[in-house]
Amino acid sequence: MTTASVIGISTRDSALPLVLDKFCKLFNELDKGNLTRLGEVYSDDIRFQDPFGEVRGIDELTSYFEGAYGNVIRCRFRFGAPVSQNGWCTIPWVMELQHKRIKGGKTVEVEGISHLEIRDGRVRYHRDYFDAGQLLYENLPVVGGVIRWVKEQAG
């Protein structure tokens, strides 16, 4: 069985593959010093949501990422094959994160998926799904041990 790099089902936006390439490239180059680049991919009226919050508009998104990237040492993504239909796209990823306050700056891997709406060559809606516990709580010194123990007992 082979996997296509993009699985498409009748897309309304022919720019979708280009936008996805720009999206993936941006997130592998993004850091606290170049957040103004978000406007290269996102529309001015972007709606963004993840397990930690929801924002509307490019200015709020930029402010949100200023907070999120404030203590990031390094953040890279391994993106999987996207699936698209009628301007909507879902793309799985594994985030490799080094953060000053998480696990002593060591790399943490978190699996997730982004659900995107792409219109007129820009991302208009972006929702990330991932286990916030896998990202934060399991990697905190005292709480992390307790959460890992509970997960082991439940599994």
C-alpha positions, -999 to 999 in steps of 0.1 A, spaced: 0 0 0 13 35 -9 5 68 7 -1 99 -14 15 131 -2 -19 148 -3 -52 130 -3 -77 153 -19 -114 150 -24 -128 178 -46 -112 210 -34 -127 244 -40 -94 262 -36 -68 252 -61 -41 270 -40 -46 244 -12 -13 225 -19 7 257 -20 -9 271 12 -3 238 30 34 239 19 37 275 32 19 265 64 42 235 71 73 256 62 62 285 85 57 263 115 91 248 111 107 282 109 85 301 134 101 315 166 94 344 189 115 367 166 95 363 134 58 360 144 50 388 119 52 360 93 19 346 105 2 370 80 19 351 51 -3 321 58 -33 333 79 -62 356 68 -68 388 88 -100 373 103 -84 340 113 -101 319 140 -76 298 160 -83 273 188 -62 248 207 -66 231 241 -53 262 258 -75 289 242 -92 305 213 -85 338 195 -99 357 166 -80 379 141 -44 381 131 -34 405 159 -48 383 186 -32 353 170 2 370 170 -2 380 207 -12 344 215 18 330 198 41 357 215 30 341 248 33 305 235 68 310 220 82 332 248 102 304 264 106 281 235 141 270 227 132 250 196 99 238 180 97 217 149 70 196 133 69 163 114 38 166 93 20 136 79 -2 133 48 -30 158 47 -65 150 38 -86 177 21 -122 183 10 -139 214 -2 -114 238 12 -110 220 45 -79 201 54 -68 179 82 -31 173 87 -15 151 114 18 161 131 43 153 157 57 184 175 92 182 188 94 209 215 122 222 237 109 247 262 128 264 291 101 254 316 92 219 304 113 189 313 144 210 319 146 221 282 148 185 269 128 176 238 92 166 243 72 150 215 35 156 212 12 140 186 -16 162 172 -37 171 143 -46 205 127 -80 211 111 -78 240 87 -102 259 65 -84 275 35 -101 302 15 -86 326 -11 -51 313 -5 -51 318 32 -59 298 64 -91 312 77 -98 287 105 -72 266 124 -80 242 153 -53 221 169 -62 188 187 -36 173 210 -33 159 245 -24 189 267 -13 164 294 12 149 271 26 183 264 26 199 299 13 179 328 32 147 322 64 167 320 61 188 352 84 176 380 60 164 407 26 163 389 41 146 359 50 115 379 15 112 394 -1 116 360 21 90 343 14 66 372 -24 72 368 -22 65 331 -2 33 337 -28 21 361 -56 29 338 -40 13 307 
